[in-house]
Amino acid sequence: MKQFKYLGAAMLLALVACKTNAVSSVTWKADGKIANNAGQQKQLLITGVYDSLDYEGMTFLAGFKIAKDGTNYPQLVSADESLTNIKYWDMEKIPSDIFVYQKAVHMADMDGSVYKLEKGQWQLAATTFPPESQVVYSDNNTDIILCYPASPLKNVIRESGCKSLENKWKLDFVWITQQPKLCGNQLFVLEELESSSVLKKVDIKTGKVVFSEEIRKRADDICSL
């Protein structure tokens, strides 16, 4: 098992984490404290929590376990609404995103390997994603839209953009920190150029850009642009 500097990784992933699933009956904090609507609370055995998914009465969380020697290990945790059924999984690599595809919970790690939760265990799936991919839309069945950032390092070149698995479209553009987001029934993306940025609104069925405008301002929520 590899060790990681959890704080830096968690802060980086928290900038881009985004979920489209229903509001959870379990709330959580970055330090691993969770609570339900009945007022019950529990301290999980992880910290640096940076991502979550709510599906079929379960909340899945990504964070880090700190060993007695100070080594940090990435972990996934699931908890039910009563906070009595809690399960932990040690992960070899840092999870980039947790999402639902084909009516099952999946996880993609930072390198792009995808795992499916089957019978309580994470099984390697046949599909792979670009590094650091984030699922910005899921119909919980046949379609997901995933977006993947360019590297902030000038000496590292890799693909960047978004694509739909079901509708087979792909949109190439550079983004690093401003993750694309589903706003209403359109995907808003911000192409990051050297001197400015271009806001594009994309039809999620066809992948066609239906609106494009150069902007010079920045917003915490891309949907407000």
C-alpha positions in Angstrom: 0.0 0.0 0.0 1.3 3.4 -1.0 1.5 6.4 1.3 0.3 9.9 0.4 0.2 13.5 1.6 -3.5 13.4 2.1 -4.0 17.2 2.7 -2.7 18.4 -0.6 -4.5 15.6 -2.5 -7.8 16.3 -0.7 -7.7 20.0 -1.3 -7.0 19.5 -5.0 -9.8 17.0 -5.5 -12.2 19.1 -3.4 -11.8 21.9 -6.0 -13.3 19.7 -8.7 -15.6 17.2 -6.9 -19.1 17.5 -8.1 -22.1 15.3 -7.7 -25.5 15.0 -9.5 -27.2 12.5 -7.2 -30.0 13.3 -4.7 -29.4 15.1 -1.5 -28.2 12.7 1.2 -29.8 12.0 4.6 -26.2 11.7 5.9 -24.1 14.8 6.2 -20.3 14.8 6.5 -17.3 17.0 7.3 -13.8 16.9 6.0 -12.5 15.6 9.4 -14.6 12.4 9.0 -17.6 13.3 11.3 -20.9 12.2 9.9 -24.5 12.7 11.1 -28.0 11.7 10.0 -31.4 13.5 10.1 -32.1 11.9 13.5 -29.3 13.8 15.1 -27.0 10.8 15.5 -23.3 11.3 14.9 -20.3 9.2 14.4 -16.6 9.8 13.9 -15.3 7.7 11.0 -11.8 6.2 11.0 -10.8 8.5 8.1 -10.0 12.2 7.7 -9.4 14.5 4.7 -12.8 13.5 3.3 -13.1 15.2 -0.1 -15.8 13.3 -2.2 -19.1 11.6 -1.6 -21.9 9.8 -3.4 -25.4 9.0 -2.3 -27.1 6.0 -3.8 -29.9 3.7 -2.7 -29.8 4.7 0.9 -26.0 4.5 1.2 -23.4 7.3 1.4 -20.0 6.6 0.0 -17.1 8.8 1.1 -13.5 9.1 -0.1 -10.8 10.1 2.4 -7.6 8.9 4.1 -6.7 6.7 7.0 -3.7 7.8 9.1 -1.6 5.0 10.5 0.2 5.2 13.8 3.4 6.0 12.1 1.8 9.0 10.3 1.5 7.3 6.9 -1.7 8.2 5.0 -3.6 5.6 3.1 -6.5 6.3 0.7 -9.8 4.7 1.8 -13.4 4.5 0.7 -16.2 4.2 3.2 -19.9 3.4 3.0 -22.5 4.3 5.7 -26.2 3.7 5.8 -28.8 6.2 7.1 -28.8 4.7 10.6 -25.0 5.0 10.8 -24.9 1.4 12.0 -23.7 -0.3 8.8 -20.3 1.1 8.0 -17.7 -0.5 5.8 -14.1 0.5 4.9 -12.0 -0.4 1.9 -8.3 0.2 1.6 -7.5 1.5 -1.9 -4.2 1.2 -3.7 -4.5 4.6 -5.4 -6.3 7.8 -4.6 -9.9 7.7 -5.8 -10.7 10.6 -8.2 -14.4 10.1 -8.3 -17.3 7.9 -7.1 -20.3 7.6 -9.4 -23.2 5.4 -10.6 -23.1 3.7 -14.0 -25.3 0.9 -15.2 -27.2 0.9 -11.9 -24.0 0.1 -9.9 -21.6 2.2 -7.8 -18.2 2.7 -9.5 -15.0 4.4 -8.7 -12.3 5.9 -10.9 -8.8 6.4 -9.4 -6.4 9.3 -10.3 -4.7 7.2 -13.0 -8.0 6.4 -14.8 -8.6 2.8 -13.7 -12.2 2.1 -13.1 -13.7 -0.2 -10.4 -17.2 -1.6 -9.9 -18.6 -2.4 -6.5 -19.8 -6.0 -6.7 -20.9 -8.1 -3.7 -19.1 -5.7 -1.4 -15.8 -5.7 -3.2 -14.2 -3.3 -5.7 -13.6 -5.2 -9.0 -11.5 -3.8 -11.9 -13.8 -2.9 -14.8 -13.0 -3.2 -18.5 -13.3 0.5 -19.2 -10.7 3.1 -18.4 -10.9 6.9 -18.1 -8.3 9.6 -18.7 -6.4 10.6 -15.6 -8.2 12.6 -12.9 -11.6 12.2 -14.6 -14.7 13.5 -12.9 -18.2 12.3 -13.8 -20.3 15.5 -14.1 -23.5 13.7 -15.2 -25.0 10.2 -14.7 -28.5 9.0 -15.5 -27.6 6.1 -13.1 -28.0 3.7 -16.0 -26.5 3.8 -19.5 -25.0 7.3 -19.8 -22.4 9.2 -18.0 -20.5 12.4 -19.0 -17.0 12.6 -17.7 -14.6 15.5 -17.9 -10.9 15.3 -17.5 -8.4 18.2 -16.9 -5.2 19.2 -18.6 -2.1 18.9 -16.5 -1.0 22.1 -14.7 2.6 21.1 -15.5 3.9 22.6 -18.7 6.1 19.6 -19.4 3.1 17.1 -19.2 0.8 16.9 -22.2 -2.4 14.9 -22.0 -5.9 15.1 -23.4 -8.4 17.4 -21.8 -12.1 17.9 -22.3 -15.4 16.0 -21.8 -17.2 13.0 -23.4 -20.4 11.0 -23.2 -20.2 7.2 -23.1 -23.6 6.5 -24.4 -24.0 9.2 -27.1 -20.4 8.8 -28.3 -19.5 12.5 -28.5 -16.2 14.0 -27.4 -15.3 17.7 -26.9 -11.6 18.6 -26.7 -10.7 21.8 -24.8 -8.3 22.9 -22.1 -9.5 23.2 -18.5 -7.5 22.8 -15.3 -9.3 23.9 -12.2 -12.8 25.1 -13.4 -14.6 21.8 -13.7 -17.4 21.7 -16.3 -20.8 21.4 -14.7 -24.3 20.5 -15.7 -26.5 23.6 -15.5 -30.1 22.8 -16.2 -30.1 20.6 -19.2 -26.8 21.9 -20.7 -23.2 21.3 -19.9 -21.3 24.5 -19.1 -17.6 24.4 -19.9 -14.9 27.1 -19.5 -12.1 26.8 -22.0 -9.0 28.2 -20.3 -6.9 30.2 -22.8 -3.7 32.2 -22.1 -5.2 35.6 -21.9 -8.9 34.9 -21.3 -11.5 32.1 -21.1 -14.3 31.0 -23.4 -17.6 30.0 -21.9 -19.3 27.3 -23.9 -22.8 25.7 -23.4 -23.0 22.2 -24.7 -26.1 20.0 -25.6 -25.6 16.9 -23.5 -27.2 14.6 -26.1 -25.3 15.7 -29.2 -22.1 17.3 -27.7 -22.6 20.3 -29.9 -21.7 23.8 -28.6 -24.9 25.9 -28.7 -23.4 29.0 -27.2 -19.9 30.4 -27.0 -18.6 33.7 -25.6 -15.2 35.0 -24.5 -15.2 36.1 -20.8 -12.7 37.7 -18.6 -14.4 37.3 -15.2 -14.3 34.2 -13.0 -17.0 32.8 -10.7 -17.1 30.2 -8.0 -20.1 28.6 -9.7 -19.7 28.3 -13.5 -23.6 28.2 -13.8 -23.7 31.9 -12.8 -21.7 33.0 -15.8 
